[in-house]
Amino acid sequence: MLAYATGRRLSHDRPDLDRAERAAFRRIARKTWRFFDDFVGPTDHWLVPDNVQENRREFVAHRTSPTNIGLQLLSTLAADDLG
């Protein structure tokens, strides 16, 4: 049953968003991209940091993970798609 369900063709129906929903979505997308724009740079070899903690002496954790790198790639692609 699982193989059948996952092997079916996907429908590409998109929900109709009103103007306010589109604006909210774009604001969230911009805030998400702003994190990468602010914290990805030559200091960490252009890799996204693991986390940022506002109330610690070491503000940025200078390490990353495969999950963070994947999110960085997906965010870059989404930012390009959204312009």
PyRosetta script that sets phi, psi and omega in degrees:
from pyrosetta import init, pose_from_sequence

init()
pose = pose_from_sequence("MLAYATGRRLSHDRPDLDRAERAAFRRIARKTWRFFDDFVGPTDHWLVPDNVQENRREFVAHRTSPTNIGLQLLSTLAADDLG")
pose.set_psi(1, -39.2)
pose.set_omega(1, 178.9)
pose.set_phi(2, -64.8)
pose.set_psi(2, -43.9)
pose.set_omega(2, 179.2)
pose.set_phi(3, -62.1)
pose.set_psi(3, -39.5)
pose.set_omega(3, 179.1)
pose.set_phi(4, -65.1)
pose.set_psi(4, -46.8)
pose.set_omega(4, -176.9)
pose.set_phi(5, -64.3)
pose.set_psi(5, -40.2)
pose.set_omega(5, -178.8)
pose.set_phi(6, -81.6)
pose.set_psi(6, -15.4)
pose.set_omega(6, 179.8)
pose.set_phi(7, -91.9)
pose.set_psi(7, -3.5)
pose.set_omega(7, -179.5)
pose.set_phi(8, -74.8)
pose.set_psi(8, 151.9)
pose.set_omega(8, 177.8)
pose.set_phi(9, -66.3)
pose.set_psi(9, 136.7)
pose.set_omega(9, -180.0)
pose.set_phi(10, -79.7)
pose.set_psi(10, 142.6)
pose.set_omega(10, 172.4)
pose.set_phi(11, -87.3)
pose.set_psi(11, 146.7)
pose.set_omega(11, -178.2)
pose.set_phi(12, -109.6)
pose.set_psi(12, 39.6)
pose.set_omega(12, 177.4)
pose.set_phi(13, -74.0)
pose.set_psi(13, 131.9)
pose.set_omega(13, 177.6)
pose.set_phi(14, -110.1)
pose.set_psi(14, 138.0)
pose.set_omega(14, 176.9)
pose.set_phi(15, -70.6)
pose.set_psi(15, 146.4)
pose.set_omega(15, 176.2)
pose.set_phi(16, -80.1)
pose.set_psi(16, 119.7)
pose.set_omega(16, 179.6)
pose.set_phi(17, -103.7)
pose.set_psi(17, 138.5)
pose.set_omega(17, 175.2)
pose.set_phi(18, -82.3)
pose.set_psi(18, 176.6)
pose.set_omega(18, -174.7)
pose.set_phi(19, -59.9)
pose.set_psi(19, -41.3)
pose.set_omega(19, -179.6)
pose.set_phi(20, -65.9)
pose.set_psi(20, -40.2)
pose.set_omega(20, 179.0)
pose.set_phi(21, -66.3)
pose.set_psi(21, -40.4)
pose.set_omega(21, 176.8)
pose.set_phi(22, -63.1)
pose.set_psi(22, -42.7)
pose.set_omega(22, 179.6)
pose.set_phi(23, -63.7)
pose.set_psi(23, -42.4)
pose.set_omega(23, 179.0)
pose.set_phi(24, -64.0)
pose.set_psi(24, -42.4)
pose.set_omega(24, 178.5)
pose.set_phi(25, -60.9)
pose.set_psi(25, -44.2)
pose.set_omega(25, 179.9)
pose.set_phi(26, -66.7)
pose.set_psi(26, -36.0)
pose.set_omega(26, 176.7)
pose.set_phi(27, -62.9)
pose.set_psi(27, -44.0)
pose.set_omega(27, 178.3)
pose.set_phi(28, -63.3)
pose.set_psi(28, -42.6)
pose.set_omega(28, 179.2)
pose.set_phi(29, -62.3)
pose.set_psi(29, -41.3)
pose.set_omega(29, 179.4)
pose.set_phi(30, -66.9)
pose.set_psi(30, -40.5)
pose.set_omega(30, 177.8)
pose.set_phi(31, -64.0)
pose.set_psi(31, -39.8)
pose.set_omega(31, 177.8)
pose.set_phi(32, -63.3)
pose.set_psi(32, -46.2)
pose.set_omega(32, -179.4)
pose.set_phi(33, -65.8)
pose.set_psi(33, -34.1)
pose.set_omega(33, -179.2)
pose.set_phi(34, -58.6)
pose.set_psi(34, -35.6)
pose.set_omega(34, 176.5)
pose.set_phi(35, -57.6)
pose.set_psi(35, -48.9)
pose.set_omega(35, -178.9)
pose.set_phi(36, -67.6)
pose.set_psi(36, -38.4)
pose.set_omega(36, 179.5)
pose.set_phi(37, -64.3)
pose.set_psi(37, -36.9)
pose.set_omega(37, -178.5)
pose.set_phi(38, -78.6)
pose.set_psi(38, -36.4)
pose.set_omega(38, -168.3)
pose.set_phi(39, -111.6)
pose.set_psi(39, -5.9)
pose.set_omega(39, 177.5)
pose.set_phi(40, -100.4)
pose.set_psi(40, 122.5)
pose.set_omega(40, -178.0)
pose.set_phi(41, -168.2)
pose.set_psi(41, -171.0)
pose.set_omega(41, -175.4)
pose.set_phi(42, -65.5)
pose.set_psi(42, -23.1)
pose.set_omega(42, 179.5)
pose.set_phi(43, -57.6)
pose.set_psi(43, -39.5)
pose.set_omega(43, -179.0)
pose.set_phi(44, -111.4)
pose.set_psi(44, 28.3)
pose.set_omega(44, 177.2)
pose.set_phi(45, 59.3)
pose.set_psi(45, 36.4)
pose.set_omega(45, 177.7)
pose.set_phi(46, 63.0)
pose.set_psi(46, 25.2)
pose.set_omega(46, 175.1)
pose.set_phi(47, -107.1)
pose.set_psi(47, 143.7)
pose.set_omega(47, -179.1)
pose.set_phi(48, -66.8)
pose.set_psi(48, 135.7)
pose.set_omega(48, 177.4)
pose.set_phi(49, -70.8)
pose.set_psi(49, 156.7)
pose.set_omega(49, -178.4)
pose.set_phi(50, -63.3)
pose.set_psi(50, -43.8)
pose.set_omega(50, 178.0)
pose.set_phi(51, -162.8)
pose.set_psi(51, 165.2)
pose.set_omega(51, 176.9)
pose.set_phi(52, -127.1)
pose.set_psi(52, 127.1)
pose.set_omega(52, -179.4)
pose.set_phi(53, -122.4)
pose.set_psi(53, 119.1)
pose.set_omega(53, -174.1)
pose.set_phi(54, -72.3)
pose.set_psi(54, -23.9)
pose.set_omega(54, -174.7)
pose.set_phi(55, -107.7)
pose.set_psi(55, 25.7)
pose.set_omega(55, 179.8)
pose.set_phi(56, -120.1)
pose.set_psi(56, 158.6)
pose.set_omega(56, 178.3)
pose.set_phi(57, -65.9)
pose.set_psi(57, -44.9)
pose.set_omega(57, 174.7)
pose.set_phi(58, -89.0)
pose.set_psi(58, 99.1)
pose.set_omega(58, -173.1)
pose.set_phi(59, -64.0)
pose.set_psi(59, -45.7)
pose.set_omega(59, -176.9)
pose.set_phi(60, -112.0)
pose.set_psi(60, 130.9)
pose.set_omega(60, 174.8)
pose.set_phi(61, -82.0)
pose.set_psi(61, 109.4)
pose.set_omega(61, -174.8)
pose.set_phi(62, -83.8)
pose.set_psi(62, 62.3)
pose.set_omega(62, 174.1)
pose.set_phi(63, -150.1)
pose.set_psi(63, 168.2)
pose.set_omega(63, 180.0)
pose.set_phi(64, -142.7)
pose.set_psi(64, -178.3)
pose.set_omega(64, 179.3)
pose.set_phi(65, -146.5)
pose.set_psi(65, 162.7)
pose.set_omega(65, 177.2)
pose.set_phi(66, -57.9)
pose.set_psi(66, -35.9)
pose.set_omega(66, 178.4)
pose.set_phi(67, -63.7)
pose.set_psi(67, -44.7)
pose.set_omega(67, 179.4)
pose.set_phi(68, -64.6)
pose.set_psi(68, -39.9)
pose.set_omega(68, 179.0)
pose.set_phi(69, -64.7)
pose.set_psi(69, -41.6)
pose.set_omega(69, 177.2)
pose.set_phi(70, -61.8)
pose.set_psi(70, -42.5)
pose.set_omega(70, 177.8)
pose.set_phi(71, -64.2)
pose.set_psi(71, -37.4)
pose.set_omega(71, 177.4)
pose.set_phi(72, -62.5)
pose.set_psi(72, -43.8)
pose.set_omega(72, 179.3)
pose.set_phi(73, -65.4)
pose.set_psi(73, -44.0)
pose.set_omega(73, 178.9)
pose.set_phi(74, -65.2)
pose.set_psi(74, -38.6)
pose.set_omega(74, 178.7)
pose.set_phi(75, -66.8)
pose.set_psi(75, -37.5)
pose.set_omega(75, 177.3)
pose.set_phi(76, -64.4)
pose.set_psi(76, -43.6)
pose.set_omega(76, 178.5)
pose.set_phi(77, -64.5)
pose.set_psi(77, -45.0)
pose.set_omega(77, 179.7)
pose.set_phi(78, -63.9)
pose.set_psi(78, -41.2)
pose.set_omega(78, 179.0)
pose.set_phi(79, -62.0)
pose.set_psi(79, -40.3)
pose.set_omega(79, 177.8)
pose.set_phi(80, -65.3)
pose.set_psi(80, -43.4)
pose.set_omega(80, 179.5)
pose.set_phi(81, -63.0)
pose.set_psi(81, -36.9)
pose.set_omega(81, -179.1)
pose.set_phi(82, -83.7)
pose.set_psi(82, -7.6)
pose.set_omega(82, 179.1)
pose.set_phi(83, 79.4)
pose.dump_pdb("model.pdb")
